[in-house]
Amino acid sequence: MAPNYGITNINEDEALLSSTDEPVQKTVKFAAATKQQHSISIPQPSDYKRNFNEGSQAAIIRSLRAAGVKFIRFATVDAYNTIRCKTVPLAQLSGERRTNEVSSPLSNPVSIAEISSLPDFSSLRILPYASKTAMVMCTAHNQQTEELSPLCSRGLLQRVLHSAKEDIGIEFSVGAELEFILYRENKDGIMQPVDMSTFGNATTLNEQEEFISTLYDQLERQDIPVELIHSESAPGQLEVVLSYSDDILQLADDIVYARETITNVAKQKPGNGSHLHFSFREAGSQHRNAFSDPCQPTGISLKGESFIEGLLDHLPSLLSLSIPTVNSFRRVGPGCWTGHKLGWSTEDKDSPVRVCIDLNTQQASNVELKLSDAAANIYLELATILAAGMEGIKNGKVLRPLMSDENNALPLPQSLQESLDSLKKDELLLSILGDELSTAHIAVRELEAHTETRLEEEVAAALNRARDGECRLARELTKDVMFILCTRDRIDGKPEGGPSPFLVGNLKGHPFCPTILSMPWHGRSQNPKTEDKGRSNVSEGNITTSRGWPVLVVGGRCGTWHG
């Protein structure tokens, strides 16, 4: 007799297995579990939600350890654009040296100046120039309430981006151009630009190929995409163009990391411009650029025009955030490719707000703000610029006419203090910044503005220190100098209408008395004329008057001094 398989838990209406000699092939169905109460119960599959972050922190720690990382820097950027950070040993985070058990050690806040810094691990990078260290950008929070600190510039940018999507229905795209000058120390211990090349010249690219290659490799290792590298208009100046991005917060983080990388590869702090490009798309759209509209006379959509007008309305105030130092304003003027009047133009590099045309489609693609530099806190700068543009869109502002010589555009602020005075009256930007952050920003920047000295006075002070034996470098520079030439433009030629150079003082045995001499300048082929009608010769950036008096050149485009 065939064995009875003794299967239980079958439905009552199922036939029993045959007891014949040959087993019968039948499908056996198990009964559903009876709904009885047990001491142990588990969620039904439909109720189970997996925590996909579970174990990710342990994986991060293991990966960092495998990469040779020993330390993690928890970093924030303050309103003065200083990176504030604390370093925690990886062993402390991994539990090897912790006495208290914490389930998510990487998520624990790190206290920086009585502020809790909570890490955003999407920004974690291993630093190629400090290979045993990784860094993560943080948002600042109140230690007691854990609320986002009103002083947190990164959190401010996140809030502005959220408002753009939820309240106006747009998402931004931003690109960045990072400019800097490379210096080297000569045999006399004097820092000089690595070359005297000009815009788009191959000289800098050829001679600095090793630096450029190392910089590119280190940026690539941090997943910072580079679109273009070229020489700029000042001696020894390079520009690194970062790829256009729809992730604005990540781009801001990339700019912070890129500036630090440039500094450490060059061992010289970068300065100069940091131009920003803006466009936007309708929320939820992945591709269409809502800034452009070829049916419009300007080629710009109505929202794009309103964005530009909002930016222009607040530009005098925004300058205190985008070019926030005394030296930043020294590189602003006619012929300096920054713009100095309040207006916009298309593909005009001397306009502060420039609409850019796509070379392939010949349509307006984005708008560039040229009055921006590396001294700015990028989170604070982006948040306020985008907020100004958003106000223009929300209120449907009508774009003013294209800037021209005929429409008498108003001048922009000529100093940091002028821009700060404008900010104090700007209700929108003050409300976006909030009381605490606006007060902190204005107070710190006004202190700098109040201690501002004119360029001639700075030169005079340096020379006095040299005369008193306090400054070897200045003494070496001035030992054979009769006059000082100060200029905001290049020694090898100035665009028409740019700032005139001026001579200050006779240095040989006389009290320092600055004297301004008008010197029309029309390029290397024509020599400047001094007050005594003498001729001056330009050679390798040095000027000698017709009487043979050596002249020290101080100044230069982009706020650098060379000579």
Long-range contacts (C-beta under 8 A, 24 or more apart in sequence): 57-104, 57-105, 57-106, 57-107, 60-106, 60-121, 60-124, 61-90, 61-93, 61-94, 61-105, 61-106, 64-90, 64-126, 64-134, 65-90, 65-94, 67-126, 68-131, 68-132, 69-126, 69-131, 69-132, 69-133, 69-134, 70-132, 70-133, 71-132, 71-133, 71-134, 72-133, 72-134, 72-135, 72-136, 73-133, 73-134, 73-135, 73-136, 74-110, 74-112, 74-117, 74-119, 74-136, 74-138, 75-117, 75-135, 75-136, 75-137, 75-138, 76-112, 76-115, 76-117, 76-137, 76-138, 76-139, 76-140, 76-152, 76-154, 77-137, 77-153, 77-154, 77-256, 77-377, 77-378, 77-379, 78-151, 78-153, 78-377, 79-151, 79-153, 79-377, 79-380, 79-437, 79-440, 79-441, 79-444, 80-377, 80-444, 81-324, 81-375, 81-376, 81-377, 81-378, 83-256, 83-260, 84-112, 84-113, 85-112, 85-135, 86-110, 86-111, 86-112, 86-117, 87-133, 109-141, 109-143, 110-138, 111-143, 112-140, 114-143, 115-140, 115-141, 115-142, 115-143, 115-149, 115-151, 116-140, 116-141, 116-142, 116-143, 116-146, 117-141, 122-250, 123-250, 123-253, 125-222, 125-223, 125-257, 126-221, 126-222, 127-222, 127-260, 128-217, 128-218, 128-221, 128-222, 128-261, 129-218, 129-260, 129-261, 129-264, 129-265, 130-264, 135-257, 137-253, 137-256, 150-434, 150-435, 150-436, 150-437, 151-436, 151-437, 151-440, 153-377, 153-379, 153-380, 153-383, 153-437, 154-249, 154-252, 154-379, 156-379, 156-380, 156-383, 156-432, 156-433, 156-437, 157-248, 157-249, 157-252, 157-379, 157-380, 157-382, 157-383, 158-249, 159-383, 160-382, 160-383, 160-386, 160-387, 160-390, 160-432, 161-248, 161-249, 161-386, 163-390, 164-280, 164-386, 164-390, 165-283, 167-394, 168-390, 168-393, 168-394, 169-282, 169-283, 170-280, 170-281, 170-282, 170-283, 170-290, 170-303, 170-390, 170-393, 171-246, 171-280, 171-281, 171-282, 171-283, 171-285, 172-246, 172-248, 172-278, 172-279, 172-280, 172-386, 173-244, 173-245, 173-246, 173-248, 173-278, 173-279, 173-280, 173-281, 173-289, 173-366, 174-244, 174-245, 174-248, 174-251, 174-276, 174-277, 174-278, 174-382, 175-227, 175-241, 175-242, 175-243, 175-244, 175-245, 175-251, 175-276, 175-277, 175-366, 176-241, 176-242, 176-251, 176-254, 176-255, 176-274, 176-275, 176-276, 176-277, 177-239, 177-240, 177-241, 177-242, 177-273, 177-274, 177-275, 177-276, 177-277, 178-239, 178-240, 178-241, 178-242, 178-255, 178-258, 178-259, 178-262, 178-270, 178-274, 178-374, 179-232, 179-237, 179-238, 179-239, 179-270, 179-271, 179-272, 179-273, 179-274, 179-275, 179-374, 179-558, 180-237, 180-238, 180-262, 180-266, 180-270, 180-271, 180-272, 180-374, 181-234, 181-235, 181-236, 181-237, 181-238, 181-270, 181-271, 181-272, 181-558, 181-560, 182-208, 182-211, 182-236, 182-237, 182-238, 182-266, 182-268, 183-236, 183-268, 188-476, 189-472, 189-473, 189-476, 190-473, 190-476, 190-477, 192-562, 193-234, 193-235, 193-236, 193-237, 193-560, 193-562, 194-235, 194-236, 195-235, 195-236, 196-235, 196-236, 196-492, 196-540, 196-541, 197-231, 197-235, 197-236, 198-231, 198-233, 198-492, 199-231, 199-232, 199-233, 200-230, 200-231, 201-231, 202-231, 203-231, 204-231, 204-236, 204-237, 204-238, 205-229, 205-230, 205-231, 208-238, 211-265, 211-266, 212-238, 214-265, 215-240, 215-261, 215-262, 215-265, 215-266, 218-261, 218-265, 219-258, 219-261, 222-254, 222-257, 222-261, 224-254, 224-257, 224-258, 224-261, 232-272, 232-558, 233-337, 233-490, 233-557, 233-558, 234-272, 234-490, 234-556, 234-557, 234-558, 234-560, 235-541, 235-556, 235-560, 235-562, 237-272, 237-558, 244-277, 244-366, 246-281, 248-382, 248-386, 252-378, 252-379, 252-382, 255-378, 256-378, 259-374, 270-374, 271-327, 271-373, 271-374, 271-375, 271-558, 271-559, 271-560, 272-331, 272-373, 272-374, 272-558, 272-559, 272-560, 273-331, 273-338, 273-370, 273-372, 273-373, 273-374, 273-558, 274-372, 274-373, 274-374, 274-376, 274-378, 275-368, 275-369, 275-370, 275-372, 276-368, 276-369, 276-372, 276-381, 276-382, 276-385, 277-356, 277-366, 277-367, 277-368, 278-307, 278-366, 278-367, 278-368, 278-369, 278-385, 278-386, 278-389, 279-304, 279-365, 279-366, 279-367, 280-304, 280-307, 289-365, 289-366, 291-364, 291-365, 291-366, 291-367, 292-363, 292-364, 292-365, 294-363, 298-346, 298-355, 298-364, 298-399, 298-402, 299-346, 299-355, 299-357, 299-363, 299-364, 300-355, 300-364, 300-399, 302-396, 303-393, 304-364, 304-367, 305-397, 305-398, 305-399, 306-389, 306-392, 306-393, 306-395, 306-396, 306-397, 306-398, 306-399, 307-367, 307-389, 307-390, 307-392, 307-393, 308-344, 308-353, 308-355, 308-367, 308-389, 308-392, 308-399, 309-392, 309-397, 309-398, 309-399, 309-400, 310-388, 310-389, 310-390, 310-391, 310-392, 310-393, 310-395, 310-397, 311-353, 311-367, 311-369, 311-385, 311-388, 311-389, 311-392, 312-342, 312-343, 312-344, 312-353, 312-400, 313-388, 313-391, 313-392, 313-397, 314-384, 314-388, 314-391, 314-426, 314-428, 314-429, 315-342, 315-352, 315-353, 315-371, 315-388, 315-412, 316-342, 316-412, 316-413, 316-418, 316-419, 316-422, 317-419, 317-422, 317-423, 317-425, 317-426, 317-429, 318-384, 318-385, 318-388, 318-429, 319-371, 319-412, 319-413, 319-419, 319-422, 320-416, 320-419, 320-420, 320-422, 320-423, 320-441, 320-442, 320-445, 321-376, 321-377, 321-380, 321-381, 321-384, 321-423, 321-429, 321-441, 322-369, 322-371, 322-372, 322-373, 322-376, 322-381, 322-385, 323-371, 323-372, 323-373, 323-375, 323-376, 324-375, 324-376, 324-377, 324-416, 324-445, 325-375, 325-416, 325-445, 325-448, 326-415, 326-416, 326-448, 326-449, 326-452, 327-375, 327-559, 328-373, 328-375, 328-416, 328-559, 329-413, 329-414, 329-415, 329-416, 329-419, 330-455, 330-488, 330-559, 331-373, 331-488, 331-557, 331-558, 331-559, 332-371, 332-412, 332-414, 333-488, 333-498, 333-499, 334-495, 334-497, 334-498, 334-499, 335-489, 335-494, 335-495, 335-496, 335-497, 335-498, 335-499, 336-488, 336-489, 336-498, 336-557, 336-558, 337-370, 337-557, 338-370, 338-371, 339-370, 339-371, 339-412, 340-411, 340-412, 340-414, 341-403, 341-409, 341-410, 341-411, 341-412, 342-409, 342-410, 342-411, 342-412, 343-400, 343-402, 343-403, 343-407, 343-409, 344-399, 344-400, 344-402, 344-403, 345-402, 345-403, 346-402, 348-403, 351-403, 352-412, 371-412, 380-433, 380-437, 380-441, 383-432, 384-429, 384-432, 384-433, 387-428, 387-429, 387-432, 388-428, 388-429, 391-428, 415-449, 415-452, 416-445, 416-448, 416-449, 416-452, 417-446, 417-449, 417-450, 417-452, 420-445, 420-446, 420-449, 455-486, 455-554, 455-555, 456-486, 456-502, 456-504, 456-514, 457-514, 459-484, 459-486, 459-504, 459-554, 460-504, 460-505, 460-512, 460-514, 463-507, 463-512, 464-512, 477-552, 477-563, 478-507, 478-552, 480-550, 481-507, 481-550, 481-551, 481-552, 482-506, 482-507, 482-508, 482-549, 482-550, 482-551, 483-507, 483-545, 483-549, 483-551, 483-552, 484-551, 484-552, 484-554, 485-543, 485-551, 485-552, 485-553, 485-554, 485-555, 485-563, 486-554, 486-555, 487-553, 487-554, 487-555, 487-556, 488-555, 488-556, 488-557, 489-521, 489-555, 489-556, 489-557, 490-556, 490-557, 491-538, 491-541, 491-543, 491-553, 491-556, 491-562, 491-563, 492-523, 492-524, 492-538, 492-541, 493-521, 493-522, 493-523, 493-524, 494-521, 494-522, 494-523, 496-522, 501-528, 501-555, 503-530, 503-551
